[in-house]
Amino acid sequence: MFIEEVMELVELNLLREALVGLPGVSGLSTEQRKRLTIAVELVANPSIIFMDEPTSGLDARAAAIVMRTVRNIVDTGRTIVCTIHQPSIDIFEAFDEVSAVLDQMMPCFLIFLFDLPYQ
């Protein structure tokens, strides 16, 4: 039952019988692979998840789908911490908190936090 919930959460129900395949050749797209990777992590049922650039290598549409999946996970009560470089305004506005870390090597490193408000 839990696996069914995870598949629904990451919106992979329609691909349940698909083969992962080879990147760029056959099988799942890059965006679908990222959602599958997130699903694999969710099986451990963590309360907090760290994601390093989950939208890296994706076009705007695919990035929006992955971030919608991230929001779905947050809505289940989990906290997600992400690093993202150059997010679109839509993705930027979807985060609950944003922190900027300044470093000499990197002008601005952004850490985004998805979290449900305390009740």
Backbone as a chain_set.jsonl record, in Angstrom:
{"seq": "MFIEEVMELVELNLLREALVGLPGVSGLSTEQRKRLTIAVELVANPSIIFMDEPTSGLDARAAAIVMRTVRNIVDTGRTIVCTIHQPSIDIFEAFDEVSAVLDQMMPCFLIFLFDLPYQ", "coords": {"N": [[0.819, -1.195, 0.0], [1.951, 1.258, 0.8], [3.824, 1.758, -1.224], [2.169, 2.28, -3.385], [1.093, 4.736, -2.596], [3.399, 6.336, -2.647], [4.031, 6.209, -5.389], [1.83, 7.563, -6.437], [2.189, 10.039, -5.219], [4.539, 11.043, -6.405], [3.686, 11.203, -8.932], [3.873, 9.038, -10.805], [2.233, 6.984, -11.539], [1.17, 6.285, -14.076], [3.355, 5.273, -15.32], [4.059, 2.858, -14.253], [4.64, 0.309, -15.289], [6.728, 0.8, -16.955], [10.035, 0.605, -18.381], [13.146, 1.64, -17.053], [15.342, 2.169, -18.75], [17.859, 3.531, -21.022], [19.632, 6.558, -20.528], [18.696, 9.232, -22.598], [18.327, 7.538, -24.743], [16.355, 5.416, -24.547], [13.345, 4.574, -22.72], [12.584, 6.097, -19.548], [12.173, 9.683, -19.329], [14.46, 12.406, -18.57], [13.339, 14.04, -16.58], [11.365, 12.304, -15.548], [13.033, 10.333, -14.536], [14.258, 11.755, -12.474], [12.087, 12.137, -10.776], [11.596, 9.456, -10.181], [13.917, 8.837, -8.755], [13.504, 10.448, -6.514], [11.261, 9.122, -5.528], [12.383, 6.66, -4.792], [13.915, 7.449, -2.612], [11.874, 8.247, -0.914], [10.721, 5.878, -0.094], [12.037, 5.075, 2.157], [10.792, 6.57, 4.009], [11.489, 9.227, 5.118], [11.661, 12.032, 7.427], [12.75, 14.435, 6.807], [14.158, 15.763, 3.854], [16.959, 16.207, 1.814], [17.829, 17.97, -1.07], [19.94, 18.368, -3.732], [20.088, 20.583, -6.142], [17.612, 19.702, -7.667], [16.408, 20.328, -10.093], [18.308, 20.501, -12.008], [19.581, 20.413, -15.29], [17.122, 20.258, -16.511], [14.414, 21.383, -18.619], [12.187, 24.25, -18.492], [9.503, 23.348, -18.256], [9.768, 20.641, -17.424], [11.187, 21.056, -15.051], [9.254, 22.389, -13.569], [7.393, 20.343, -13.223], [8.851, 18.511, -11.66], [9.236, 20.107, -9.38], [6.601, 20.452, -8.611], [6.068, 17.897, -7.766], [7.807, 17.856, -5.578], [6.515, 19.731, -3.951], [4.143, 18.307, -3.494], [5.121, 16.307, -1.844], [5.94, 17.792, 0.391], [3.483, 18.608, 1.285], [2.643, 16.375, 2.614], [3.699, 16.53, 5.072], [6.423, 16.402, 5.344], [9.712, 17.854, 5.539], [11.602, 19.639, 3.164], [14.761, 20.453, 1.99], [16.353, 22.378, -0.366], [18.883, 23.045, -2.827], [19.167, 25.349, -5.357], [20.142, 26.652, -8.441], [19.616, 29.594, -10.176], [16.606, 29.64, -10.317], [13.376, 29.623, -11.933], [10.938, 32.279, -11.816], [8.468, 31.274, -11.045], [9.112, 28.853, -9.76], [10.749, 29.876, -7.76], [8.911, 31.403, -6.249], [7.389, 29.382, -5.172], [8.637, 28.333, -2.971], [8.798, 28.132, 0.61], [10.603, 29.347, 2.342], [13.593, 31.252, 1.872], [17.076, 31.314, 1.805], [20.092, 33.079, 1.53], [23.442, 32.372, 0.926], [26.484, 33.775, 1.172], [29.617, 33.592, -0.409], [33.126, 33.598, -1.023], [34.013, 32.121, -3.178], [31.75, 31.597, -4.635], [29.379, 33.761, -5.787], [26.649, 33.928, -4.886], [24.802, 31.636, -3.148], [21.993, 29.829, -3.051], [19.672, 28.593, -0.717], [16.811, 26.776, -0.438], [13.796, 26.292, 1.279], [11.218, 24.085, 1.792], [8.428, 23.815, 3.72], [5.861, 22.887, 5.968], [3.705, 25.191, 7.622], [3.986, 25.804, 11.129], [1.565, 24.47, 13.338]], "CA": [[0.0, 0.0, 0.0], [2.807, 2.44, 0.888], [4.428, 1.983, -2.54], [1.121, 2.911, -4.197], [1.023, 6.132, -2.172], [4.597, 7.006, -3.157], [3.873, 6.336, -6.844], [0.861, 8.641, -6.666], [2.789, 11.277, -4.738], [5.512, 11.529, -7.385], [2.965, 11.209, -10.209], [4.433, 8.033, -11.704], [1.272, 5.881, -11.691], [1.009, 5.887, -15.479], [4.601, 4.661, -15.788], [4.375, 1.76, -13.337], [5.168, -0.848, -16.025], [7.778, 1.258, -17.868], [11.429, 0.295, -18.09], [13.938, 2.858, -16.865], [16.037, 2.339, -20.021], [19.143, 4.229, -21.091], [19.441, 8.014, -20.656], [18.781, 9.792, -23.94], [18.129, 6.529, -25.775], [15.031, 4.811, -24.4], [12.843, 4.525, -21.356], [12.104, 7.31, -18.883], [12.827, 10.959, -19.62], [15.284, 12.915, -17.468], [12.423, 14.502, -15.53], [10.762, 11.121, -14.939], [14.095, 9.693, -13.755], [14.437, 12.525, -11.241], [10.956, 11.8, -9.902], [11.82, 8.088, -9.721], [14.954, 8.922, -7.719], [12.829, 10.988, -5.329], [10.401, 8.049, -5.019], [13.238, 5.672, -4.132], [14.255, 8.013, -1.302], [10.666, 8.305, -0.092], [10.393, 4.557, 0.42], [12.601, 5.011, 3.511], [9.894, 7.379, 4.826], [12.223, 10.21, 5.917], [10.899, 13.208, 7.833], [13.391, 15.568, 6.13], [14.841, 15.342, 2.635], [17.868, 17.197, 1.248], [17.936, 17.819, -2.518], [20.928, 19.251, -4.341], [19.709, 20.953, -7.504], [16.714, 18.71, -8.273], [15.963, 20.736, -11.431], [19.485, 20.611, -12.87], [19.49, 19.728, -16.571], [15.742, 20.177, -16.987], [13.823, 22.59, -19.178], [11.256, 24.9, -17.564], [8.335, 22.493, -18.045], [10.167, 19.487, -16.624], [11.53, 21.564, -13.72], [7.99, 22.681, -12.882], [6.796, 19.061, -12.84], [9.63, 17.987, -10.528], [8.972, 20.927, -8.203], [5.238, 20.138, -8.18], [6.243, 16.664, -7.007], [8.409, 18.243, -4.302], [5.448, 20.358, -3.161], [3.252, 17.224, -3.06], [5.779, 15.637, -0.721], [5.869, 18.708, 1.53], [2.1, 18.616, 1.76], [2.433, 15.195, 3.463], [4.282, 16.812, 6.382], [7.886, 16.298, 5.334], [10.476, 19.063, 5.238], [12.56, 19.454, 2.085], [15.748, 21.515, 1.83], [16.881, 22.298, -1.734], [19.742, 24.078, -3.405], [18.806, 25.53, -6.765], [20.779, 27.792, -9.088], [18.808, 30.294, -11.176], [15.242, 29.125, -10.488], [12.417, 30.519, -12.574], [10.166, 33.02, -10.814], [7.415, 30.383, -10.554], [9.72, 27.938, -8.795], [11.206, 30.7, -6.636], [7.756, 31.787, -5.432], [6.783, 28.198, -4.569], [9.32, 27.992, -1.731], [8.292, 28.761, 1.823], [11.679, 30.164, 2.891], [14.782, 31.341, 1.033], [18.255, 31.841, 2.491], [21.239, 33.295, 0.646], [24.731, 32.168, 1.578], [27.513, 34.441, 0.384], [30.903, 32.923, -0.318], [34.091, 34.2, -1.94], [34.13, 31.292, -4.379], [30.481, 31.618, -5.345], [28.754, 35.02, -5.373], [25.422, 33.737, -4.114], [24.366, 30.249, -3.119], [20.662, 29.893, -2.448], [19.105, 27.401, -0.102], [15.373, 26.937, -0.384], [13.17, 25.381, 2.231], [9.789, 23.792, 1.739], [8.016, 23.308, 5.025], [4.506, 23.257, 6.37], [3.726, 26.099, 8.759], [3.676, 25.192, 12.417], [0.159, 24.633, 13.685]], "C": [[0.866, 1.265, 0.0], [3.428, 2.779, -0.463], [3.422, 2.67, -3.46], [1.018, 4.403, -3.874], [2.209, 6.926, -2.698], [4.484, 7.223, -4.658], [2.905, 7.464, -7.193], [1.455, 9.997, -6.304], [3.752, 11.882, -5.753], [4.963, 11.475, -8.82], [3.585, 10.263, -11.241], [3.492, 6.846, -11.931], [1.176, 5.371, -13.126], [2.232, 5.158, -16.018], [4.989, 3.426, -14.983], [4.964, 0.549, -14.038], [6.325, -0.469, -16.948], [9.154, 0.787, -17.415], [12.194, 1.604, -17.956], [14.714, 3.152, -18.139], [17.369, 3.044, -19.897], [18.907, 5.724, -21.277], [19.649, 8.487, -22.095], [18.526, 8.803, -25.063], [16.714, 5.957, -25.715], [14.595, 4.872, -22.946], [12.382, 5.871, -20.846], [12.877, 8.55, -19.308], [13.651, 11.391, -18.404], [14.415, 13.344, -16.298], [11.761, 13.323, -14.811], [11.777, 10.369, -14.088], [14.324, 10.426, -12.434], [13.304, 12.217, -10.261], [11.076, 10.372, -9.368], [12.871, 8.06, -8.61], [14.363, 9.446, -6.417], [11.962, 9.892, -4.693], [11.217, 6.998, -4.272], [13.62, 6.163, -2.735], [13.048, 8.015, -0.364], [10.291, 6.958, 0.518], [10.941, 4.376, 1.841], [11.776, 5.83, 4.504], [10.623, 8.39, 5.721], [11.331, 11.38, 6.319], [11.475, 14.475, 7.206], [14.197, 15.034, 4.955], [15.71, 16.502, 2.146], [18.008, 16.921, -0.24], [18.919, 18.852, -3.048], [20.584, 19.426, -5.811], [18.809, 19.915, -8.19], [16.245, 19.077, -9.686], [17.117, 20.862, -12.425], [19.299, 19.788, -14.145], [18.094, 19.625, -17.148], [15.309, 21.481, -17.645], [12.768, 23.108, -18.202], [10.044, 24.016, -17.251], [8.668, 21.315, -17.135], [10.525, 19.907, -15.197], [10.262, 21.842, -12.913], [7.316, 21.386, -12.417], [7.524, 18.477, -11.633], [9.32, 18.792, -9.269], [7.534, 20.764, -7.713], [5.253, 18.85, -7.351], [6.819, 16.956, -5.628], [7.346, 18.859, -3.396], [4.462, 19.302, -2.656], [3.824, 16.515, -1.844], [5.699, 16.498, 0.534], [4.468, 18.7, 2.128], [1.753, 17.378, 2.593], [3.067, 15.381, 4.844], [5.782, 16.683, 6.453], [8.507, 17.664, 5.044], [11.469, 18.731, 4.132], [13.449, 20.687, 2.016], [16.376, 21.32, 0.453], [17.93, 23.368, -1.979], [19.371, 24.141, -4.876], [19.508, 26.782, -7.287], [19.844, 28.318, -10.167], [17.414, 29.682, -11.368], [14.376, 30.131, -11.245], [11.623, 31.219, -11.474], [9.058, 32.143, -10.229], [7.95, 29.421, -9.5], [10.16, 28.71, -7.556], [10.044, 31.027, -5.693], [7.096, 30.596, -4.736], [7.423, 27.827, -3.23], [8.743, 28.756, -0.555], [9.327, 29.675, 2.461], [12.86, 30.14, 1.933], [15.904, 31.939, 1.864], [19.375, 31.982, 1.474], [22.513, 33.144, 1.453], [25.789, 32.784, 0.668], [28.861, 33.783, 0.647], [31.846, 33.581, -1.309], [34.183, 33.433, -3.246], [32.877, 31.353, -5.254], [29.727, 32.862, -4.884], [27.497, 34.853, -4.529], [24.965, 32.3, -4.261], [23.037, 30.237, -2.387], [20.221, 28.546, -1.894], [17.618, 27.662, 0.08], [14.776, 25.9, 0.546], [11.673, 25.296, 1.98], [9.424, 23.276, 3.107], [6.584, 23.727, 5.276], [4.587, 24.209, 7.548], [3.386, 25.345, 10.036], [2.229, 25.473, 12.788], [-0.018, 24.721, 15.179]], "O": [[0.565, 2.227, -0.706], [3.548, 3.953, -0.813], [3.794, 3.553, -4.233], [0.873, 5.23, -4.775], [2.048, 8.062, -3.145], [4.806, 8.304, -5.153], [3.139, 8.226, -8.131], [1.243, 10.984, -7.009], [3.776, 13.099, -5.939], [5.697, 11.677, -9.787], [3.794, 10.636, -12.396], [3.912, 5.815, -12.457], [1.11, 4.164, -13.359], [2.157, 4.5, -17.056], [6.141, 2.996, -15.033], [5.734, -0.186, -13.42], [6.852, -1.329, -17.654], [9.403, 0.597, -16.224], [11.914, 2.567, -18.67], [14.739, 4.303, -18.574], [17.937, 3.144, -18.81], [18.075, 6.122, -22.092], [20.66, 8.173, -22.723], [18.509, 9.194, -26.23], [15.971, 6.004, -26.695], [15.387, 5.185, -22.058], [11.857, 6.69, -21.601], [14.069, 8.486, -19.608], [13.541, 10.796, -17.332], [14.727, 13.04, -15.146], [11.615, 13.35, -13.589], [11.429, 9.827, -13.039], [14.556, 9.798, -11.402], [13.537, 12.058, -9.063], [10.7, 10.106, -8.226], [12.719, 7.329, -7.631], [14.684, 8.944, -5.34], [11.931, 9.751, -3.471], [10.785, 6.501, -3.232], [13.644, 5.381, -1.785], [13.192, 7.81, 0.841], [9.613, 6.911, 1.544], [10.381, 3.62, 2.634], [12.034, 5.788, 5.707], [10.407, 8.416, 6.933], [10.357, 11.686, 5.631], [10.773, 15.479, 7.083], [14.837, 13.987, 5.05], [15.25, 17.642, 2.074], [18.272, 15.788, -0.643], [18.752, 20.054, -2.84], [20.772, 18.516, -6.618], [19.21, 19.316, -9.188], [15.734, 18.216, -10.403], [16.912, 21.287, -13.562], [18.911, 18.621, -14.092], [17.897, 18.97, -18.172], [15.779, 22.557, -17.274], [12.49, 22.462, -17.191], [9.61, 23.948, -16.101], [7.937, 21.028, -16.188], [10.206, 19.198, -14.242], [10.207, 21.562, -11.716], [6.734, 21.346, -11.333], [6.889, 18.002, -10.692], [9.158, 18.211, -8.196], [7.272, 20.92, -6.521], [4.535, 18.733, -6.357], [6.383, 16.383, -4.63], [7.283, 18.545, -2.208], [3.995, 19.385, -1.52], [3.09, 16.164, -0.92], [5.419, 15.989, 1.62], [4.304, 18.779, 3.346], [0.69, 17.33, 3.212], [2.982, 14.492, 5.691], [6.362, 16.84, 7.527], [7.901, 18.513, 4.39], [12.102, 17.676, 4.153], [12.963, 21.818, 1.986], [16.871, 20.238, 0.136], [17.87, 24.458, -1.41], [19.275, 23.117, -5.553], [19.471, 27.837, -6.653], [19.339, 27.547, -10.983], [17.08, 29.251, -12.472], [14.618, 31.337, -11.198], [11.643, 30.784, -10.322], [8.743, 32.256, -9.044], [7.312, 29.202, -8.469], [9.965, 28.248, -6.432], [10.188, 30.936, -4.474], [6.318, 30.787, -3.801], [6.828, 27.093, -2.441], [8.26, 29.879, -0.701], [8.963, 30.685, 3.064], [13.105, 29.137, 1.262], [15.714, 32.946, 2.546], [19.579, 31.095, 0.646], [22.648, 33.719, 2.533], [25.962, 32.356, -0.473], [29.197, 33.461, 1.787], [31.399, 34.077, -2.344], [34.406, 34.023, -4.303], [32.951, 31.18, -6.471], [29.46, 33.001, -3.691], [27.311, 35.577, -3.55], [24.766, 31.811, -5.373], [22.973, 30.603, -1.213], [20.383, 27.506, -2.532], [17.223, 28.659, 0.684], [15.223, 24.753, 0.578], [10.966, 26.303, 1.96], [10.077, 22.359, 3.605], [6.151, 24.796, 4.845], [5.461, 24.05, 8.4], [2.611, 24.389, 10.031], [1.728, 26.577, 12.579], [-1.143, 24.861, 15.66]]}, "num_chains": 1, "name": "protein.A"}
